[in-house]
Amino acid sequence: MKTIKSRILTPILVLVIAIPLITLVAFNISMRAYVNSNAKKELTNTANIVQALVKQDLGVGIIDFSNKNVQDAISTIRTVSLASRLSSQTDMLIFDGKGELLYPTNFGGSFVTKALTDQIGQNLNIEGRGSINTINDCGSSYIYTYQRLLKAEINRNPNIVFISSLNSADGFIAFINLTLLIIMLVGIAISSLVSILLSNKISKEMNELCRVANSIGIKEYQCCFRKCKIKEIAELSKSIDEMAERLSDYDKAQKMFLQNASHEIRTPLMSIQGYAEGIECGIVTDTHEASKIIISESKRLNVLVEELLTLSRIENQTYRKELVQTNLNNSLKEYLQRFGGLSIKTEKKISLTLPEKDVFAVVDDTLLFQAIMNITANCLRYAKTIVNISLVQEDEKAIIQILDDGKGINEQDLPKIFDRFFKGKSGNFGLGLAIAKSSIDFMGGSIAAYNHDGAVFEIRLKMAKK
């Protein structure tokens, strides 16, 4: 498994080495093509100029060796060539028809060598006249062209050769290559240093994050991570801090939940146990009344356990979700009939206000009924005379409001009323509103509570697509 350091360092080094190398190769190819092209143009122009000057001075394009001394003809051509100002990298050679060098007789002050003239003499032929040819000698490159500008006996049939050396261009290219190579090596060194420092910094920050994550894994939530200047790592560390805080709160809530659940379960169990032992020992004489209390506490215990199981199934995602398109107008009418017993028991009225047009939402009917029943029961507990349930449509949301005409919710209690086992002054187990919130959240909706001439609970559900 690769480390962050190698992941960062390897591609950077590959790019730093590959790009200069590709640049170097491309430069050599393009520069070589440019130099060769220019040298060929200059050599062709030189040959054409000499030919034109010969024709201008002698009145012909071909010098006749049969009527003149060969050396006089060569001298004439040499004079014309000097007049054309041949560069120091260009020279003129004259060969006879057999490839024997006629001019120059010595190579003093010229880049031409005996080995070079021997190669050229062997390659002269009728088909190659006027073309640009390349030749190498002792690691140096040359280009040459030749024309039959001389008229002589058949056995001589001489050729005039113009040759240019590419040594100066090769030296220039070699110098540029050396410069680019030095730049490349310096760039590799600098890039490697920067990459190593950067990868070390990132690796150090990530190792620190791993340490914090491991600490959170063993429930050490108070792990401070020092601030980082790298935005992504800073955001990740912030997310880890927030996660640690949420996990800490959740851990505390779980511990509190277990304590409260144990307390709520212990209370009816102790009552049941106490009366049962009293009957067994003959201390309790009114067994009928004692049995009624035992039955009542058993029912209370059963309700508590059922609510705990419901809450656990919802929050652990083990509840089988069956969200279907539902007509909320009809559902709320049915719920109102089922709430009749609560209304009679509390001697308070429950009213329902529905829109003229049916409102449809995607819900689980069992969970929706459980949530509305728990909220309505809570409102009946604190209402003076009436609890009103209303349904309205707003944009793409179906809103169910349940409000009572009581004193409202204590402002200090508002943020906590949906917490498990949080109870008001006359609350039961403190699970009803927690189950309502979990049920609505499970269906993809939201629930909120506030005060407005009494307590108001507002449920927002996603409407069904038409």
N, C-alpha and C positions, 0 to 999 in steps of 0.2 A: 504494500500500500504506500503510495507516494505521499510525501509531506507537503504542506503548503509552500515551504521554501523551495522544494524541487519543482513543484507545479508552476511557480512564478519564475524561477531562475532559468529553467530549461528552455521554454519558448522564447524568452527574451534573448538568451545567448544564441539560440538558433537563428533568430531574426537578425541580431547584430552581426553575426558572421555571414549569414546567407546573403543579406542585402548588399553589403559592400563587395562580396565576391561576384554576385550577379552584375553589379555596377561595373566592376573591374573588367569582367568578360565582355559586357556590352560595349564598354568604352574601347577596348582593344579591337573588337570587331569593327565598330563604326570608324574609329580613327584609322585603322589599317585600310579600310575601304576608301576613306576620304583621301589619305596620303597617296595610295596607289592610283586613284582616279586623277588627282591633280598632277602626279608625276607623269602619267601617261599623256595627259593633255599637253603638258609643257614639252615633253619629248616629241610629240607629234607636231606641235607648233614649231619647234626648233628645226626639225627635218624639213618642214614646208618652207620655212624662211630661207634656209640654206639653199634649197632647190630653186626658190624664186630668185635669190641673189645670183646664183650661178647662171641662170637663164638670162638675167638682166645684164650681167657683166660680159658673158661670153656669147650672148645671143642665141643660145641653145639650152635645152634642158638636159643634154647628155654631152659629156666631154669625150672627144675622140682621141683615144690613146694611140691610134695607128699612125697619126700624123705628128704626134708630139712626143717628146721625151716623157716617160712615165713620171719621173720626179718633178718635172715642170708642171704636169697636170695636177699632181698631188699638192704641190706648192700653191697652185691657183685655188684649189678647193679649200686648203688650209687658211689661205688669206681671206676667202669669203666667209669661212666659218668663224674666224676671229672677229670679222666685221659684224657678224650676227650676235656677238657677245654671248657665247656659250657660258653657262654658269660653271662654278667650280665643281659642281656635282654632275656635270654632263661633259662627255668627251666624244670625239669622233674617231672611228677606226675605218680603215680601208682594207678589204680582203680581195684576193684574186679569185678566179673561178674555182680554184681547187681548195679554197678555204685557207690559203696561206696569207699571213698578215703582211701587207705592203706598207702600211703606215699605222702607228709610228714605229720607228725603228728601235726606240728605247722608251722606257716608261718612267723616266725621271719626272717628278712633280705631278704625276697622274695617279689616280686611284686604280687604274687598270693594271692587271697583273698578267704574266705569261699564261698562267693556268686559266684565267678568265677568257683570254683571247683564243686559247685552244678550244675551250668549250663552245664559244660562239662560232668559230670557224667550222666546227663539225656540224653545227645545226643550220647553217645557211643553205637555203634551197629556194627554188623559184616560187613555190606555193606560199612561203612565209613572208614574202616581201610586202611591206606596208603594214603588217600587223605588229602589235605590241607583245613582246615575249618577256618572260620572267626567268631569271637564272640565279643560282646561289653559288657562292664560292667562299669557303672558309667561314661559314656562319653569317656572311653578309649577303644582302639581297640586292639585285640589280634588275633593271628593265631595259630593253633595247628594241630598236626597230631598224630596218635596213631597206634601202632602195637601190635599184640598178641605175645609177646616174652616169655611168661611164660607158663609153663605146670602145671596144678593143677587139683583139683577135678572139676567136672562139675559145681557145684554150685558156684565156685569161678571164673574160666575162666578169669583171670586178664588181663588188658591192660596197657601198658606203654605209657604215653602221654608226648610229647615234645611240649611246649608252648612258644611262643615269644611275647614280648610286642612291640607294635608299638608306644609307648608313646614318645620315643626320636625322632622318625621320624616325628610324629605329631607336636612336639615342634619345630623342625627345619622348617617344612613347615609353621607353624604359624608365626615364626620369619621372614621367607622370605615374607610371605603375608603382614605382618606389614610393612616391608621395602618397598615393592612394593606399598603399599597403601600410605605411606608417600611420596614416589617419585611421585606417581600419583597426590596427592593433591598439591605438590609443582609445578609439571608440569602444572596443571590446573591453578594455581594462576599466574604463570609466563606467560603462553600462553594467559590467559584472559587479563592480563595487556598489553602485547604486542599487542594483537588483538584490544583492546580498543584504544590504542595510534595510531595504524596504521589506524583503521577505522575512528578515529576522524580526522586524517590528511587528508585522502582521502576525507572524507565528507566535510571538510573545503575547500579543493581545488575545489570540485565539486560545492559547494555552491557559491564559487567565480566565477566559470565559468557560473553558472546560472545567477548571477548578471550581468556579462558582456553580456550574451545573451539577457537578458531583456533590457539592455541599448541599444543594437543594435536594438532590436525590436521597440524602440521609437526613432530610428534614432540618437542616441548618439554614433557615430562611434569612437570617440577618447577615448576608454576605454582600459586602459593598464592593462594587467594581469601579475602579478609578476611571475617570473620564478619558475618552479616546478622541483624537482629532480626526480619525478616519470616520466619515459619515456613516457608512454601512455598519461598521463594527459598533459605533456609538448607538445606532438605532437598535442593533441586535442586543447590546448590553441593556438598553432601556427596556426592551421587550422582556428580557430575562428578569430584570428587576421587578417589572410589573407582574410577571408570571409568579415570581417568588412571593410577592405580596398577596396575590390571589390564592396561591396554594397555602400560604400561612393562614389567611382568613378562612379558607375552606377547612383546613386542619382544625382550627379553633372551633369552627361551626360544627364539624363532625364530633369533636369531643363534647361540645355543649349539647349536641343532639343526643348523644349516648347518655349523658348525665340526665337530661330532661326526660328522655324516654324511660330511662330506668326509674326515675322518680315518679313519673305518671303511671307506670305499670305497677310499681311497688305499692302505691297508695291503695288502689282497690284490692290488690292481693293481700295486703295486711289486714284490710277490713274483712275480707272473706275468711282468711285464716283465723282471725280473732274470733269471729262469730262461730266458725266451725269448731274450734277448740272449746269455746264456751259451751256449746251444745253437748260436745262429747264429755266434758267434765261435769255437766249438770249445773254450771254456773248461770247460764242463760235459761231462764224458765219459760219465757215467751218465745218458743221455738218458731211459731208462725211468723212473728214479726222479724225474727232473725233470718229465717229463710227468705223472706221478701227482700231484705237488705242484701243477702248473698246473691240472689238472682239479679237484683238491680246492679250491683257492683260487677257481676259477671258480664252483664250486657254492656256496661260501660267499658269494661276491659276489652270485650270483643270489638266494640266500635273503635277503640283506640288502636288495637292491633290491625284492624282492617284499613284504617286510615294510614298507618305506618307502611303497610304493604303496598297500598295504592301509590303513596308518595315515592316509595323505593322503586317500584316498577317504572314509574314515569321518568324519574331522574336517572335510572340505570339503563334506560332505553330498552327494557324488556317488555314493556307494554306493547301489545300488538296494535299498531296504528291503522285505523280504518277511516281515513278522511274521505268523505263523500259530499257531493253537492246536496245542500240541505236548505229547505225553505224555512228561514228563521221565524217568519210570522207564525207558521203552523207549530213549530217547535216550542216557541214561547207560550202559545196558548195552551199546549199540552202541559208544559212545566207549571203553569199557573194552577191548573187543576190538581197537579200532584203536590203543590205547596199548600193545598187547602188545609191539611192537618196542622201545619205549622202556624197558619193564620189563626185557626181556631184555638190552638194551644196557647198562643201568646196574646190572644184577644186583640189583634191588630190587623189592619186591612192591607191587602196587597193589590195594587192596581197595575194595569198593563196598557201602555200606549204604543200603538203600531201605525206604521205608515199605510196609506191606501194601496200602494203598489208593493207587491211581494218582494222581499229581499232575500237573495240566495248567497250562501257562503259555503266554503269547503271546510267541514268540521267533523269531529268524532262526536256523535250524539251523546254517548255515555259520559265522556269527559266534559263536554259543554254543560250537560245537566248537572254534573257533580260540582263544577265551578260556580254556576249560577245559584245552585241550591246552597252551597256553603256561604256565598256572599249574602244571599237573601236572608239566611238564618242569622248571620252576623248583624245585618241591618235591623231585623226584627227584634233582636236582643236590646238594641240601643234606641230604636225609634219610639216616638211618643204615641202616634196613632196609625201611621201609614208608611208603607214602603212602595215606591213607584218604580216599575221596570219599563223602560222605553227603548225603542229601536229606531235608529235613523240611518240614512245612507249618506256618506260623505266621500266624494271622489270614488276611489275603488275600494273603500273600506266600509264594512258594516259595523256600526257602533251600538253597543248595548250599554245603557246606563242604568245603574241600580242605585237609588238614593233614598235616604230616610229623612224624617223630620226631627231627628234627635239633636243633641248638642254638637255633634260633629266629632272628629277625631282629634285628640290632643296633638298639637303641632310637633311636640317632641317624639310622639309615637309614629307619625306618618312615615318616616324613612324605614321603620322596622316592622310594620304591620304584616308584611308578607314573609317575615322570617319564621322559621319553624320554632314552635313552642313559645312564640311571643304572644302573651295574653294581655288583654285589657283588664279593666277592673272586674268585669263579670264574665270573662272568657272561660271556655272549657279546657281544651287541650292545647290550643295554640297551633293547630294543624290545618284547620279549615281553609284559611286564606292562603297558606303555603301551598296546599293542594290545588287551590283555584289558580294560583299563579303558574305553578308547574304545568297544569293542564292546558292553560291558554298558550303558554310558551311552546309546549309540545305540538300544538296545532299551528304554530307559526304566527300567532297573534301576539297581542300585548295587553297588559292590564295596568291601570294606574288608579290612585286614590287621592282625593283632595276634599276640601270642605267648601260647601256652597249652600248655605241655609240647611246645614246638616251634612252628613257624610255622603260622598259621591264616589261610586266605583265605576270606572269606564273600561269596557272591554272592546278592543278593536280586532276585527277578524278580516281575513282576506275574502273578498267577494269572489264568487264563481264566475269564470269567463263565459260569456254568452256564446 
